[in-house]
């Protein structure tokens, strides 16, 4: 079962751009883009926590198992 990253969905719901999120979570645009496109091989819990805090969501809102 693949893990689907719904970062783009949450960003759209929050009306937040990739560059704005990048500043809030202190990640490069390149690394966020890798996450957004689902090409990431791993995600650190600290990164997941920062994303959830910036997007005001839960990890389950960003990650989905299909």
N, C-alpha and C positions, 0 to 999 in steps of 0.2 A: 504494500500500500504506500503510495507516495504521500509526502507531506506537502500540502499546498500553503504558500504564504500569501495571505490576503492583505498585505501592506497597502497596496494600491487602493483597495476597497475602503479601508479605514481612513486613508489620507483623503479620499474623495468625500467621505461622510463628514470629515472634520474641515473640509475645504482648506487643506494644508498642502503647500508645494513641497517638492523634494528638497529644495534648498532651505526652506524654512525648517523642515524636520531635521535636516542635517545640522543646522545650527543648534537646535534644541537638544539633540541627543549626542552632539559632538562626535559625529561620524562623517567620513568623507562622502561626497556625492557618489563616488564610484562604489564604495561599499554598500551604501543604501540602494543603489541601482541593482547591484547583484542580489540583494535580498528581495527587492521589489519584483524582479523578473523570475525569481524562484531558482536561480542558479547557485545559491549558497549551499555549501556542503554541511555547514554547521552554524549555530547561533549561540553566542555566549549568553548565559543567564543575565549578566549585567546589561548587555545590549537589549535583550528582550524586556527587561525591567524598565530601561530608559525609554524604549519605544512605547510601552504601555503607559508610562507616566505622561509622556508628551502627547499621546493620542487619547488619553483618558479612556483606556480600554483594558480588557483582560487578555492574557496570553491566548486563550481560546478564540478570541476575536481575530487574532493575527495568524494563527496556525490551525490548519484543518487536515485531518487524515482522510484520504479517500481510498 
